[in-house]
Amino acid sequence: MCTLVTLYFAEEVPLMAYQPHHLSDSAPLLDSPQQIGFDNSKSKLDMSAVDNASSNNPESSYEINKNAKHPSPMVEEEQNVSFDGPGAVLVNLLTSLRHLPPAMLSSLIVMALSWSVWFPFFLFDADWMGREVYHGDPKGNDSVAVNAYDAGVREGAFGLLLNSVVLGISSFLLEPMCQRMGARLVWAMSNFIVFACMAGTAIISLVSVNKYITEGIQHAIGENRAIKIASLVIFALLGFPLSITYSVPFSITSDLTADTGGGQGLAIGVLNLAIVIPQMIVSLGAGPWDALFSGGNIPAFVLAPLFALAAGVTATLKLPNLSSGSFKSSGFHFG
């Protein structure tokens, strides 16, 4: 389905002829402007020297033309050296960190803090519904606890469906919001919304656990619908900031690196490091963190709002004000 949509809507870009002196997308971030300017001036001096030599000595001009038409095998080998291998990609990413624009550091920090919030939600949302909201246990000794956990997981899956619907609708609102408010405030607002929603999950957990202790599991399964509805509302509301997280940071990164003459692709690759590193940290550390407080998902869901608040404050204070005119949709391409 995705392939058919891409083939129908994507605009076809013709392949360009091979350019011998083509700078790759990563060149502006891997080399400083002074170094590039020095290389260009040096090449111009070399060409002028060759022209003077050829005008004074026709035989040397013939030798130069001969060598250009029939380069030596050593020269061909040097020209065919490629720096696009899998190992070179990692080297380029790490090397480009030294030449990123100063504002990119703030974007990386906000991105890392944002995804430190999202990954606990993605990993434990359904389990949170089954344990903290429905008070079930997948390894329970009685069928009541197991059935309660299964019902909570199903309700969590339905909450993720609502989350996806809200995410899809919200994606159409991002362009006018960025043009009116600016990308910096839109991204900061999304983190403050995540802070409120994740703080709501902690409050719901405490209220639900208190009701479970005082009134028993039967009350939690059959009659406590207010807590279940509140949980689904939070699942749905999180779709709006998630749509911002999926798009606005990448637009900001491209805009910050636009003046470098290229390098947006490599900068977005560096931005992805701010996603995968928090993912590994959360995956390895969430379990031991929860175990420090006798298990459950409440410790991770209590810590997540703090990261969201830090991301919102950092985005508000550190991200630069970008031109709202840069956020324009290219629209669909037909034909």
Secondary structure, DSSP 8 states (H G I E B T S, - for coil): -HHHHHHHHS---------TT---TTHHHHS-HHHHHHHHHHHHHHHHHHHHHHHH-HHHHHHHHHHHHS--HHHHHHHT----SHHHHHHHHHHHTTSS-HHHHHHHHHHHHHHHHHHHHHHHHHHHIIIIIT---TT-SSHHHHHHHHHHHHHHHHHHHHHHHHHHHHGGGHHHHHHHH-HHHHHHHHHHHHHHHHHHHHHHHHHHHHHHHHH-HHHHHHT-HHHHHHHHHHHHHTHHHHHHHTTHHHHHHHHHTGGGTS-HHHHHHHHHHHHHHHHHHHHHHHHHHHHTTTSSSHHHHHHHHHHHHHHHHHHHHHS----GGG---------
